[in-house]
């Protein structure tokens, strides 16, 4: 099923044929989030994030399963998936965006904005992600961070728990891309 999922993502986001080393893939990217509260900090990581980087078009796409986030406590995982994100109804989150003013000829690290649309919990919002993009070996590395407002994604938090969950969540991304080679299977 994962192979089918990856194939569908690649074909829907990038329909052009792969040429040279303009398309890159990160199969195990990382997205983490942190939420500070006076009661208990909430943090989680997802190391199973798929991302495609198309330098020819200046585009980036990300797709991840929400259930792949890991938490320090099982109860946090359960609440996140069942009560807040509703992973059975909204199993994936995605992002599609454009690299703003990225110079593909530069070999030095560049601080750039990736502007696009993030979809979480069935709601899409425009975001700007401040990133550092570095050329590494035969690929690229992208690190970035941004904040999301929980209310923007229609995530319901019971009033009794509202003090335990921050209204703004900090996210960090890290992707290491290698050249994408289209398989013939």
Backbone bond lengths (Angstrom), bond angles and torsions (degrees), N, CA, C in turn:
res aa  C-N    CA-C-N  psi(-1)  N-CA   C-N-CA  omega(-1)  CA-C   N-CA-C  phi
1 X - - - 1.449 - - 1.526 111.47 -
2 X 1.362 116.70 -38.29 1.453 119.35 178.82 1.527 111.47 -61.30
3 X 1.338 116.45 -38.47 1.458 120.21 179.53 1.531 110.70 -63.57
4 X 1.323 116.30 -41.37 1.460 121.36 177.45 1.527 110.30 -64.15
5 X 1.333 116.49 -43.68 1.470 121.58 179.26 1.533 110.94 -59.35
6 X 1.349 116.68 -46.90 1.464 120.45 179.87 1.524 110.72 -62.61
7 X 1.338 116.69 -42.29 1.463 120.51 -179.68 1.524 111.51 -62.78
8 X 1.339 116.49 -42.76 1.469 119.99 178.80 1.523 111.41 -64.32
9 X 1.343 116.61 -42.14 1.462 119.68 178.90 1.520 110.65 -61.15
10 X 1.317 116.46 -46.63 1.462 120.33 -178.46 1.525 111.33 -63.35
11 X 1.321 117.29 -42.39 1.459 118.98 -176.42 1.519 112.70 -73.60
12 X 1.322 118.55 -31.80 1.462 119.14 -178.75 1.514 112.99 -81.06
13 X 1.324 117.12 -33.64 1.460 119.27 -177.38 1.522 111.42 -84.23
14 X 1.321 116.46 -40.00 1.457 120.21 -177.53 1.519 110.01 -128.89
15 X 1.304 116.51 99.15 1.460 119.73 -176.34 1.525 112.63 -87.44
16 X 1.316 118.01 -13.42 1.466 120.90 -178.97 1.531 110.54 -73.66
17 X 1.302 117.48 153.76 1.456 122.63 176.79 1.530 109.26 -68.83
18 X 1.319 115.01 148.69 1.456 121.02 178.61 1.521 107.88 -75.01
19 X 1.345 115.61 131.89 1.453 119.67 179.53 1.517 109.58 -134.09
20 X 1.340 116.32 126.85 1.451 120.16 178.14 1.514 111.23 60.32
21 X 1.332 115.11 -140.17 1.454 120.30 179.34 1.517 109.93 -117.23
22 X 1.308 116.28 54.14 1.463 121.81 178.10 1.519 111.91 -99.34
23 X 1.349 116.84 -18.01 1.460 120.75 178.79 1.528 108.72 -112.86
24 X 1.337 114.16 136.16 1.458 120.89 -177.82 1.520 108.54 -133.17
25 X 1.337 115.36 155.11 1.452 120.40 -178.48 1.529 110.64 -133.43
26 X 1.303 114.68 144.62 1.454 122.47 172.58 1.525 106.19 -125.91
27 X 1.320 116.38 111.27 1.464 120.79 -176.34 1.519 112.73 -90.09
28 X 1.328 116.99 -18.95 1.458 120.65 -179.14 1.524 110.13 -131.36
29 X 1.322 114.90 52.33 1.455 119.57 175.43 1.516 110.03 -68.34
30 X 1.317 115.09 167.77 1.461 119.39 -178.45 1.524 110.92 -126.40
31 X 1.318 114.77 132.55 1.459 121.71 170.74 1.520 106.54 -126.58
32 X 1.321 115.52 130.13 1.460 119.60 177.20 1.517 108.50 -128.76
33 X 1.331 115.23 155.32 1.455 118.28 175.07 1.516 110.30 -135.13
34 X 1.328 114.24 155.91 1.458 122.01 -178.01 1.518 108.45 -138.87
35 X 1.312 114.77 134.30 1.455 121.40 178.92 1.527 107.79 -131.39
36 X 1.320 116.40 115.93 1.465 121.07 -179.61 1.528 110.07 -90.18
37 X 1.310 116.17 133.40 1.461 121.66 170.12 1.518 107.54 -142.23
38 X 1.307 115.85 162.05 1.458 120.31 -179.87 1.534 111.34 -70.72
39 X 1.321 117.83 -21.82 1.460 121.20 -178.75 1.528 111.09 -83.70
40 X 1.343 116.52 -54.37 1.457 120.77 -177.22 1.528 109.21 -162.17
41 X 1.328 115.89 133.37 1.455 119.77 176.06 1.526 109.67 -73.59
42 X 1.318 115.08 144.49 1.458 120.28 178.64 1.520 107.19 -118.29
43 X 1.327 115.60 125.03 1.456 119.55 176.59 1.521 109.96 -142.19
44 X 1.322 114.44 149.82 1.462 120.38 -178.70 1.517 109.48 -152.97
45 X 1.333 115.50 155.86 1.466 122.03 178.21 1.512 109.78 -130.39
46 X 1.319 114.50 146.72 1.452 122.33 174.28 1.520 106.58 -127.88
47 X 1.333 117.57 112.82 1.465 122.70 -178.44 1.525 112.56 -102.55
48 X 1.324 116.64 15.12 1.458 120.99 -178.08 1.525 110.77 -119.96
49 X 1.320 115.95 46.59 1.462 121.21 -174.86 1.526 109.49 -100.37
50 X 1.308 116.14 128.55 1.463 122.53 178.48 1.525 108.87 -94.74
51 X 1.329 116.01 133.31 1.467 119.82 176.87 1.522 109.89 -142.19
52 X 1.322 115.05 142.54 1.459 123.16 176.97 1.523 107.86 -118.54
53 X 1.315 116.38 132.82 1.465 123.22 177.67 1.517 108.00 -118.31
54 X 1.329 116.93 120.04 1.457 122.72 -179.90 1.525 107.60 -114.29
55 X 1.339 116.59 100.01 1.463 120.37 -176.91 1.521 112.39 -71.93
56 X 1.325 117.16 -28.19 1.458 120.80 179.33 1.534 110.44 -61.79
57 X 1.331 115.74 -41.24 1.465 121.06 -179.92 1.529 112.38 -95.99
58 X 1.343 116.62 -11.21 1.461 120.07 -176.44 1.513 112.38 68.97
59 X 1.341 116.61 35.13 1.461 121.74 -175.73 1.522 111.92 -117.55
60 X 1.316 114.23 154.22 1.453 121.75 177.13 1.523 107.89 -139.20
61 X 1.333 116.48 137.49 1.466 121.32 177.56 1.518 108.18 -131.41
62 X 1.327 115.64 143.61 1.463 121.99 -178.93 1.527 108.20 -134.89
63 X 1.324 116.33 140.93 1.455 121.49 174.52 1.520 108.42 -142.08
64 X 1.345 115.59 138.01 1.464 118.69 178.96 1.515 110.49 -149.95
65 X 1.318 114.37 152.35 1.455 121.44 174.51 1.525 107.96 -88.11
66 X 1.311 116.81 131.87 1.463 121.29 -177.14 1.529 111.97 -68.26
67 X 1.309 117.45 -30.87 1.472 120.51 179.73 1.527 112.72 -71.32
68 X 1.327 118.72 -8.64 1.459 121.38 179.59 1.538 112.51 -82.01
69 X 1.335 118.34 -5.27 1.464 120.18 174.72 1.524 109.09 -68.44
70 X 1.325 116.22 137.29 1.457 121.53 175.78 1.523 109.23 -112.05
71 X 1.314 115.32 140.24 1.460 123.48 -178.58 1.527 109.21 -121.04
72 X 1.325 116.31 162.85 1.464 120.35 176.29 1.530 111.43 -70.46
73 X 1.325 116.48 -29.16 1.461 120.82 -177.80 1.529 110.09 -121.69
74 X 1.331 114.96 136.83 1.471 120.26 179.48 1.527 112.14 -60.50
75 X 1.318 116.64 -35.31 1.463 120.37 -178.88 1.533 111.08 -64.77
76 X 1.331 117.22 -36.79 1.474 120.51 176.31 1.522 110.35 -63.14
77 X 1.329 116.09 -43.32 1.468 121.08 178.03 1.532 110.17 -59.22
78 X 1.317 115.70 -46.31 1.458 120.99 -179.35 1.530 111.54 -62.33
79 X 1.329 117.52 -48.37 1.474 120.76 179.76 1.522 111.47 -62.94
80 X 1.331 116.53 -42.96 1.460 121.72 179.96 1.526 111.10 -56.95
81 X 1.329 116.49 -49.85 1.462 121.41 -175.22 1.519 114.16 -78.42
82 X 1.313 117.64 -37.89 1.464 120.24 -175.07 1.521 113.33 -89.88
83 X 1.329 117.22 -43.05 1.463 119.95 -172.22 1.530 114.07 -94.78
84 X 1.316 117.76 -36.37 1.467 119.53 -172.19 1.527 113.19 -103.04
85 X 1.310 117.93 -59.42 1.466 121.44 -177.87 1.528 111.92 -79.51
86 X 1.319 117.29 -25.17 1.465 122.48 -177.69 1.531 110.79 53.82
87 X 1.327 114.31 59.47 1.464 121.72 -174.01 1.517 114.64 -58.88
88 X 1.321 117.98 -24.83 1.465 119.05 176.87 1.524 111.19 -68.55
89 X 1.321 116.80 -32.22 1.470 122.06 179.48 1.527 110.81 -89.72
90 X 1.349 116.45 -40.34 1.468 122.97 -178.01 1.529 109.08 -122.17
91 X 1.327 117.78 76.58 1.471 120.19 -172.21 1.527 115.38 -71.54
92 X 1.335 117.57 -22.09 1.463 119.94 -175.05 1.522 111.60 -123.33
93 X 1.322 114.29 156.98 1.462 122.40 166.99 1.526 105.20 -122.97
94 X 1.327 115.68 151.44 1.459 118.86 -179.03 1.523 110.45 -145.08
95 X 1.317 114.03 163.50 1.465 121.90 176.54 1.516 107.91 -145.87
96 X 1.322 115.79 136.98 1.465 122.12 172.43 1.506 107.32 -133.21
97 X 1.341 116.35 126.61 1.454 118.14 -176.37 1.518 113.78 -153.35
98 X 1.319 112.96 177.90 1.469 122.69 -179.38 1.519 109.73 -119.23
99 X 1.324 115.88 139.47 1.461 121.63 172.80 1.520 107.36 -79.03
100 X 1.316 116.87 125.89 1.463 121.12 -178.03 1.531 109.77 -93.24
101 X 1.330 115.74 119.92 1.476 123.40 175.52 1.520 113.97 57.76
102 X 1.322 118.15 35.18 1.463 120.80 178.17 1.518 109.58 -81.51
103 X 1.340 117.18 130.80 1.461 123.57 -179.14 1.525 108.93 -98.72
104 X 1.328 117.30 105.25 1.464 121.67 -176.97 1.524 112.38 -69.55
105 X 1.336 117.99 -17.99 1.464 120.09 -179.33 1.530 112.41 -84.47
106 X 1.308 117.79 -13.78 1.466 121.49 -178.43 1.529 110.78 -79.17
107 X 1.330 115.93 137.89 1.465 120.43 176.54 1.527 111.49 -100.73
108 X 1.323 116.64 -5.58 1.465 119.69 179.19 1.533 110.72 -89.49
109 X 1.315 115.47 160.82 1.455 122.10 179.00 1.531 109.94 -62.45
110 X 1.327 116.68 139.25 1.468 121.59 -179.40 1.526 109.74 -126.61
111 X 1.317 116.62 134.59 1.453 121.46 173.22 1.522 106.77 -96.19
112 X 1.322 116.06 116.66 1.462 121.47 -174.61 1.529 110.73 -138.07
113 X 1.307 114.52 163.53 1.464 122.06 175.10 1.524 108.27 -99.31
114 X 1.327 115.55 136.81 1.454 121.10 168.93 1.523 104.95 -110.01
115 X 1.310 115.89 117.46 1.468 122.28 -175.98 1.520 108.77 -107.74
116 X 1.331 115.87 129.31 1.450 117.80 -179.82 1.510 113.47 -172.68
117 X 1.315 114.18 -161.44 1.461 122.44 -175.58 1.520 109.53 -116.69
118 X 1.325 114.78 125.38 1.458 121.07 175.78 1.524 107.60 -106.30
119 X 1.330 115.08 138.12 1.463 120.36 179.03 1.523 108.50 -122.12
120 X 1.326 114.78 118.46 1.461 122.89 178.54 1.521 107.15 -136.75
121 X 1.322 116.47 137.37 1.470 121.34 175.47 1.533 111.23 57.74
122 X 1.353 115.62 31.98 1.455 120.98 177.98 1.520 115.25 78.48
123 X 1.337 118.03 3.15 1.469 122.85 -178.26 1.526 108.87 -113.84
124 X 1.316 117.13 134.94 1.469 122.78 178.69 1.521 110.23 -108.25
125 X 1.331 115.11 135.56 1.469 121.74 179.38 1.522 109.43 -138.11
126 X 1.330 114.99 146.30 1.461 120.69 174.47 1.520 109.06 -78.41
127 X 1.341 117.02 135.96 1.459 121.70 177.60 1.519 110.38 -139.95
128 X 1.323 115.19 154.72 1.457 122.85 170.26 1.518 106.72 -113.47
129 X 1.337 116.50 129.05 1.450 121.14 -179.73 1.522 108.04 -115.35
130 X 1.329 116.47 119.20 1.460 121.13 176.71 1.522 107.73 -78.12
131 X 1.334 116.24 123.89 1.460 120.65 -174.84 1.523 111.63 -130.72
132 X 1.317 113.74 159.64 1.465 122.28 167.79 1.517 105.22 -114.34
133 X 1.325 115.79 124.36 1.465 121.50 -177.97 1.521 107.67 -115.56
134 X 1.349 115.56 124.55 1.463 121.30 -178.56 1.518 109.66 -124.72
135 X 1.317 115.13 141.63 1.461 120.99 172.02 1.518 106.58 -80.62
136 X 1.329 117.86 127.09 1.463 122.36 177.78 1.521 108.74 -131.32
137 X 1.311 116.85 136.78 1.467 122.39 179.37 1.529 110.60 36.03
138 X 1.335 116.57 -113.53 1.466 121.31 -178.98 1.519 112.08 -101.03
139 X 1.331 116.88 9.18 1.455 118.94 -175.41 1.517 112.85 -139.94
140 X 1.322 114.68 -148.99 1.472 122.17 -177.18 1.517 109.57 -139.50
141 X 1.325 114.60 156.37 1.456 121.53 172.60 1.524 107.68 -125.26
142 X 1.309 115.89 133.26 1.465 121.12 177.96 1.522 108.38 -123.88
143 X 1.321 115.69 124.54 1.462 123.61 174.01 1.515 106.98 -119.66
144 X 1.308 117.35 141.00 1.462 119.25 178.20 1.505 111.80 -163.30
145 X 1.329 113.72 170.97 1.453 119.33 176.18 1.513 109.89 -150.89
146 X 1.331 114.54 154.23 1.459 121.30 179.09 1.514 108.30 -163.50
147 X 1.310 116.31 168.30 1.463 122.38 179.97 1.522 110.07 -115.66
148 X 1.329 115.28 147.64 1.456 121.57 174.59 1.521 109.19 -126.53
149 X 1.318 115.57 142.25 1.456 121.81 176.27 1.527 107.59 -92.54
150 X 1.327 116.61 122.22 1.466 122.32 -175.94 1.527 111.43 -55.93
151 X 1.329 117.92 -43.05 1.469 121.50 -178.87 1.524 113.26 -61.39
152 X 1.337 117.83 -26.88 1.464 121.13 -179.90 1.529 112.56 -62.50
153 X 1.322 116.90 -20.44 1.461 120.91 -175.32 1.525 112.45 -112.16
154 X 1.333 115.92 19.86 1.459 122.39 174.99 1.534 112.49 53.35
155 X 1.332 114.61 38.62 1.460 120.61 176.46 1.522 106.95 -91.19
156 X 1.307 115.12 117.06 1.465 121.20 -175.32 1.524 110.94 -85.96
157 X 1.329 115.04 126.65 1.458 121.64 176.55 1.526 107.32 -117.21
158 X 1.322 117.47 121.67 1.466 119.38 179.65 1.531 110.35 -57.83
159 X 1.338 117.35 140.29 1.469 120.79 -178.54 1.529 113.87 -52.39
160 X 1.310 117.26 -35.09 1.466 120.56 -179.08 1.535 112.04 -65.87
161 X 1.348 116.75 -24.87 1.467 121.45 -179.48 1.522 113.47 -103.21
162 X 1.325 117.83 -1.51 1.462 120.67 -174.26 1.533 113.28 -60.01
163 X 1.330 118.07 -27.92 1.468 120.00 177.81 1.516 111.68 -77.81
164 X 1.327 117.18 -16.14 1.455 121.73 -179.18 1.530 113.50 -89.79
165 X 1.323 116.95 -9.65 1.461 120.88 -177.06 1.522 108.80 -129.80
166 X 1.330 115.76 126.14 1.460 120.63 -178.65 1.524 110.39 -68.60
167 X 1.325 115.76 149.93 1.465 120.04 179.09 1.529 111.55 -79.84
168 X 1.345 116.47 -19.83 1.461 121.62 177.04 1.526 107.91 -121.81
169 X 1.321 116.06 131.33 1.458 122.17 -178.74 1.526 108.60 -113.57
170 X 1.329 116.99 133.42 1.468 122.67 177.88 1.522 109.28 -90.35
171 X 1.322 116.12 130.37 1.461 121.58 178.34 1.515 110.29 -117.47
172 X 1.335 115.62 145.07 1.460 122.56 174.12 1.516 107.92 -126.41
173 X 1.329 114.80 142.28 1.460 120.28 177.68 1.519 109.49 -123.93
174 X 1.310 115.37 148.61 1.469 120.91 174.58 1.522 107.67 -150.76
175 X 1.329 115.07 120.84 1.461 120.96 179.31 1.516 109.34 -130.62
176 X 1.331 116.10 136.29 1.459 121.76 170.70 1.521 106.78 -115.01
177 X 1.325 114.38 116.57 1.458 121.08 -174.87 1.517 111.08 -100.77
178 X 1.327 114.49 140.64 1.451 121.35 171.77 1.525 107.24 -121.17
179 X 1.338 117.09 161.66 1.466 118.13 -178.97 1.530 111.49 -56.76
180 X 1.315 115.34 138.44 1.446 121.23 179.00 1.520 108.44 -90.30
181 X 1.332 115.44 124.70 1.456 120.92 176.27 1.520 107.26 -116.83
182 X 1.314 115.86 119.75 1.460 120.16 -178.33 1.519 109.72 -70.49
183 X 1.335 116.68 128.56 1.461 120.27 179.70 1.527 109.80 -87.75
184 X 1.295 115.28 160.00 1.466 120.44 -178.53 1.522 112.88 -104.58
185 X 1.370 117.75 20.13 1.466 117.45 179.96 1.470 113.34 -101.39
